């Protein structure tokens, strides 16, 4: 038997490199597995509260080195390992008070989506301009993970780890998908550049494309800085964010009746005292956190009275977070606009509910594994955005988990919001990194839509964010009462990202899928040609 000859100009069939020795194969796979986990770990370390944003493109570079030239099946496995290295530490907060039963399955399930993405990336990794196609496929993978199942889970989108980075201004052009694309392209381009330099050290022309893929995303971020609007083209207002604290950490933070409400009333009264004595400016509007009233003020006169007293004393409208029970006896996670003279005027009901928390999909099935599923609520989602008119400001509301969803936040802006409020309750996640990750999302939203953002948390971190993503004020220690007061710009102009809506993500996803289809077609064609050549050579050898 004689192996068929391959001329220098004839490409080898995909996935059929010269066979390494058995010992080398045994050593290469564990090494690649370790590198895949390390790539995911770098992505995790790039996220807040750390400020080493540049680790994210390095993580993608390492991931690309593992995936290049691999079969889709291997790409899937390495991607799952990278996803676990990324998501297991990132999502640790989900198991703070329920243990491994929530944290580990969620991390593994979401890592499977990353595995699907990297399987696709493997299939395009030997194409021309592969860093571009790979970055587009990463966007497609994040789009899928943000949509399914149960409404999706966009937590951990690469853009949310970049509030300090050079890529952040790109949010004003294309939102979170464009940032994710730029970070991934830098990393993939870096790997392509290293590979080209190793194989053709003297051919500078072959280095140009990967060098551009590495550098251009960073330069684009710098060039986009003038597009980040910060001027107060609709005036200014003085806002106050109240962090009243909770009596205890954990799932039973509100088990002591009216304690959470009393904390927020007391901190608002203290702020009113500071205003009266000139220690703080008079706020035009006040934002209380999600669940700041632990009892329904419509059904409990004492809660109504306390909230009304706080609004009258501070002399400003308050957005009050409360669980309101409807006529169907089911709860709604609600923000109530409470006027000091006229009482409650308007409501916003949270639309994007948190599965396995506010709702429980497949409750009877998951009850087979743990009785903790019955701690999950049966909340009813809202149906439309509501913009509160609070003095001179039109305020859009995105409650807690909703800040992670592109369309939910965008709806408030297109509905006329000049200012964004993010009321949130992080008490059920203790002292974990969750609150810092959520603050990073709020900073990205500020730049994406050119709006000031007020983050009011029950237990921290509360913050006031300028339209360029800068945190101008933030609360101190977690689980400590605080009040933040700041003059912020109101803006009525919309960014390109707001106007384009979901189009950047759809177009990038479509382009990535077209590249994937081309990659699959090419591999199938080359594999068939390789089989045909092998068969012809075998027949010729038999004849001889």
N, C-alpha and C positions, 0 to 999 in steps of 0.2 A: 504494500500500500504506500502510495506517494502522496504527500499533502499537495493541494493545488497551489500553484504559484500566485503570488500577489505582487503586482507591479507597484513601484513607488507612488504612482498617481491614483491607484485604486484604493478607495476607502475600505477599511475593514468593516465587517458587519457589526452593528451595534451590539453591545454587551458581550462581545467575543474577543476580548483582549488576549494577548498571549498568556497561556495558563501559567500562573505562578506555582511554585512548589506548594505541597500540602502544608508545610510548616509556616510558610509565609501567609497562606490563606487563613490559617488558624490564628495567626497573630494580628492580621489586618482587621478582621471583623470586630474583636473586642476593642481594638484601638479606636475604630470608627464609632463604636457604641459609646465609648467614653467621651469622645469629642462631641458627639451629638448631645449628650447630657450637658457637657460644658457649654455648648452653644446656647442651650436653653437657660442655663444658669446666668450667662452673661446678659441675656435679655431681661431676666428677673432683676439682676443687680442694677440695670439701667433705670429701673422704676423708682419713684419717690417712696420713702423720704430721702433716698440718696439722690445726688445731683450729677452722677456720672453718666449722663445721657449718651455719651460717645461709645459706651460699651455695647449699645444696641447694634450699630452697624458692624462692630467686631464680632458679635454673636452671629449675625447673618453671614459674615465672611467665613466663619468656622463651619457653619451649617452647610454652606455651599461647597466647601472643600470635601465634606463628607458625602454630599449628594451627587457630585459631578460624575456623570457616566454610569451611575448605578441603575439597576433595574427598578421599575416602579414598586415592586414588592419590597425590595430593600429600602427604597426611599420612604415607603410608608413606615416601616419599622423604625428607621432612624428618626423620622419625624415625630413618631409617638414618644420616643425617648427624649428628644429635644423638648417636646411639649410638656412632658413630665418635669424635666429640669427647670422649665419656665413656670408652669402653672402650680405645681405642688407648693412651692414656697410663696408664690404670689397670692394664692387663694387660701392660705392657712387661716385667715380670719373667719372663713365659713365654718370652721370646726371649733371655734373658740369655746362655745358652750354646748355644742351637740356632739363633739368628738369626731372620730374618723368617719363615721357613717355618712356624714354630709360632705366632708372635705375631700377625702380620697376618691370616691366615685365621681364627684363633679370634676376633679382635676383629670382623672383618667378619661372621662367622656369627652371633655373639651380637647384633650391631647389627641384623641382620635381624629378630630377635625384638622388639627395641624398635620397629622400623618397623611390624611387625604391630600392636603396641600403640597406636602413635600414629595408625595408620590408623583403628583403632576409635575412638580419642578424637576424631578429626576428625568422625566420624559422629554423635557425641553433643554436639558443641561448640555447637550452636545450640539445644539443648533447654533447657527450664527446669531450673534447678538443675544445669546442666552441670558445674560444678566437682566436685560430688559424684560424678556418674557417671564423670567422667574419672579421678578418684582411684581409684575402685573398679576401673576397667579397668586402671589401672597395676598394682594388686595382682594382677589376673588375668594380666597379662603376665609379672610376676615369677614367678608360680606355674608358668606354662608353661615359662619358661626354666629353672626349677629342677628340672623333671621330665624334659625331653627335649632332645636325644637322649642316648643312652649314659648314662642316669641323671641327666641334667641338669647345669647349671652355675650354681649360685646366687651365685657370686662376683660382687660388685658390687651385691647387693641394697641398696637405699637405706638400710635399717636399719643396715647395717654401717658406714656413714659417720657415725653419730650417737652415738658413745660419750661425747662431751662435751656433747651438746645437751640442750635442754629436753624433747625427745621421748623420751629414753631410758627414763624410768619407765613409759611405755606398754608396754614389753616385758613387764612383769609381768602385764599384762592380756591382751594379744593377740599377744605375740611379734613377730617381724620383720614380718609382714603389717600389723599395726596401726601400727607406726612408719612403714612405707612409705606407707600410706594417709594418715596425718596430715601427713607432709612434703609429699606431692603435693597434698593438699587445701589446705594453706596457700598453696602457689604458685599453683595454679589459681584459688583464691579471690581472691588478690591481683590477678591479671589481670582477673578479672570485676569487681572493685571499681574498678579504673582505667577499664575500659571503661564501666561504669555512670556513673562520675563525669564522664566526658567527654561522654556522650550526654545525661544528665539531671542536670546539676549541682545543680538545686534540688529534685529529688525524693528526699528522704532515705529514703523508704520503699523505693525500689528499691536503695538502697545497703545496706540492712540485711542481706539474705541473703549477699551476697558478703563483707561485713565479718565476719559470723559465721563464714563458711567460712575466712577468713584467720586469725582470732584464736582461735577455739574449740580447734583442735588444740593450740596452744601452751598455752592455759589447762588443757586436759585433761592435758597432760604434767606441768604443775606440780601439779595436783590429785592425780595418781597417785603422787606421791612417798611419801605415808604407806603405800602398798600395797607398797613395796619393803622386804621383810623382811631384817633384818641381825642379829637376835638369835641367840645361840648356843644354840638350844633343844635341841640334841643334844650339847652339850659343846664342847670345843675340842681341837685337836691342834696339835702343832708339825710343820710340813711343811718339806721341803727340796727344792728344784728344782736339779738339777745341769746345768750347761752346760759340757760337757767340751771342746768345740771339735773341729774336724776338721783333718787335716794340710794340706788344700788345698781351694780353692773349686772348684765346678763339678761336672759329671756324674761325675767320677772321684774324688769326695771320699773314697771308701772303698777305693781301689785298693791302698793300702799295708796289707797284712794286719795286722789286730788293732790298728792305730794308733788308730782311733776308740774302740774299747773301752778301750784302755790310757789314753787321755785322760780318760775318764769314771771309770775306777777311780782314777786319780791324783787327780782333783779331789775324789772322795768320800773318799779317804784323807786329803787335806789338811783337809777339813771335820772328819773324825774327830779329827784332831790339834787343830784349833781347839776342838772340844768338850772334849777331854781337858784342855786348858789353860784352859778357862773363857771362851774368846773367842767362843763360839757356844753356843746351847742345844742339848741333845740332841734330835734329831728323832724323832718317833714314826713317820714314814714318809718315804720318799725316792722322788722321781719322776725317772727318767732319760728322755731324749728318745727319739723314734722313731729307729731305726737306731743307737742308742748302742752296741750290739754289732754290729760289722760282719761277724761270722761267727757261725754257728749254734752256740750253746753245747751243744746236744744231740748234735751231730756232731763237736765240737771240744773235747776235754778241757781244753785250755789256756784256752779261753774260759770254760768251766764253772768252772774253778779260780779265775780272776781275779774273776769275778762273785761267787762264794761268799766269797772273801777280802774283797771290798769290803763285802758285807752283814754279815759277822761283825765287821769292824772298826768300822763305823758303828753296829752294834747295832740295826738297824731294817730292816723289810721294804723291798725296793726293787722298783719297777715298772720292768722292763728292756725297752727296745725292741730287738727283734731280728728278722732275717729268718730264719724257721724253714722248713726244707725237709721236706715231708710224705713219706709212704710212696709217693706218686705222683710223687715227685721234682720237684714244683712248689713254689714258695716261697709263704709266708704272711707278711704284715706283722703281726708279733705283739708284744703286750705280755705279759711274763711276770712273774707275782708271785713274787718270790724271797725266801724267808724265811731269816733268818740261821742258824736251827737245822735247818730241814727242807728247805732248798733250794727248787727250783721247785714251786709248789703249784697254780697256776691260769694259764690263758692267755686272752687276748682277741685275736681275729683281726680285723683291720680289715675292716669290712663294705662301706664306700663307697669303692671303689677309684678312683684317679685315671685316667681314660682318657687315652691317649697318654703315659702315664708308667708306671704299674703294670700297665696293660693296654693293648692296642693293637687297637681295633676296626677291622675291615676292613683288616687288616695288608697283605694282598697288593695291595689297591687303593692305599693310601697309599704303598706302596713304590715305585710308579711315579713319585712326586714327589721322594722323598728316601730315601736308605738309612738315615737317622737313625731311621726307625720301628723298626728292629731293636734299637735301644737300649732300647725300651720293654719292660717285663717281661711275664710271663705269670702274674701272681699269682692266687691263689685267694682269693675273699672269704670272710669269716666269715659265720655265719648268725644269730648272736644276740648281744645285749649281755651282757657279763659284769661284775659288780660285784665288785671286789676287797675283801676284808676285810683291812685293813692296820691292825693294832692295834685302836684303838677306832673307827676310821673305815671307812665303806663308801664306796669310791671308784669312780666311774664313769669310763670311758675313752672319749675321742673322739680318734682319732689324726689329727692334722694336717688334711688336706682334709675330714675328717668334720665338723669344727666348723662348716662352712658349711651343713650340712643340718639343718633343723629337727627332723625325725623321729628322726634318729640320736642327737642329743644328748638329746632328750626320752625316748627309750627307756631310757637309763641312769637318769634320775631316777625314772621310773615303776617301774623295777626295784629301787629302794631306795637309790640313791646319795645320800649326804649331802655329798659333795665331788666336784668334777669335775677330772679331770686331762686336759690337752691335750699329750701328747708329740708333738713335731714336729721335722722335719728340714728346715731352710731353706737348707742349704749349697749346694744346686743352683741357688739364685736369687741368690747373691752378695750385693751391698750394695743391692739394689733395695728398693722399698717393700713388697714382699710380706709381710715379717714384721710390719710395723706394721699392715697391713690385717688380718692374721690375729689379731693381738692385739686389735684392735677387735671382731672377731667374738666372741672369748672374753669381752670385757667385756659385750657384749650378752647372751651366754648366761648370765652371772652374774646379771644383773637378771631375765632372762626366767624363770629357774628358782629364783632365790633361793638360790644356792649360791656358795661360794668356788670359785675356779678357779685351778689351778696349771698354768702354761704352762712346759714344759721344752723348750728348743730346743737342738739340737746346737751351733749357732753364733750364736744370738740371734735375736730378743729373747726371753729368758725373763722371766717375771713372775709375781707373785702378785696375784690380783684379789679384792677383797672382794665380798660379795653385792650391793652397790649399784653395782658396776661400777668402783669406784675402784681404781687400781693402787697397792698398798701398797708393793711392792718390784719392781724390775726390774733386769735386768743392764745393764752399761754398754755398752762398745763391742762391735760385732759381731766375730765370729771371735776372741773372747777368752774363756778359761775363767772360770767364775764359779760361785758357789753362793749361792742365796737361801734364807734360813731365816726362817720367820715363824709365829707362832701365829695360827691361823685358826678361825673359828666353824664348827661342824658344824650343819647344819640338816636337819630331817626333814619340816617342813611343805612343802606344795606351793603354788605360786602359781596364780592363776586361769588364767594362760597354759598352765601345765603340765596342769591339769585339762581345759581346753578342747581341748587338742591342736590338730589341724588344722582344727577347725570355723570359727574366725574367717576363715581364708583361704578355705575352701570357700564360706562364706556371702557374703563380699565378692565373690568371683569370680562366684558365681551372680547376685548383684544387678547387677554390672557387665555381665554378658552379657545379662541381661533388658533393661537400659537400651539396650544396643547393638541388640538385636532391635527395640525400640521405635523407636530412631532410624532404623534402616534402613527399617522399615515406613512411618514418617512421610515420609521423603525420597522413597520410591517413590510414595506416594500424592500428594504435592505435585507431583512431577515429572509424573505422569500428568495431574493437573489442569491444570498449566501447559501441557502439550502440547494438551490438549483446548481450553483457552481460546485458544491461539494458532491452532489449526486453525479454530475457530469464527470468530475475527476475520478470518482469511484468506478464509474462505468468504463472509463478509458483505462484505468489501471487493471480492471478485470479482463478487458480485451487484450491488453498487452501480456 
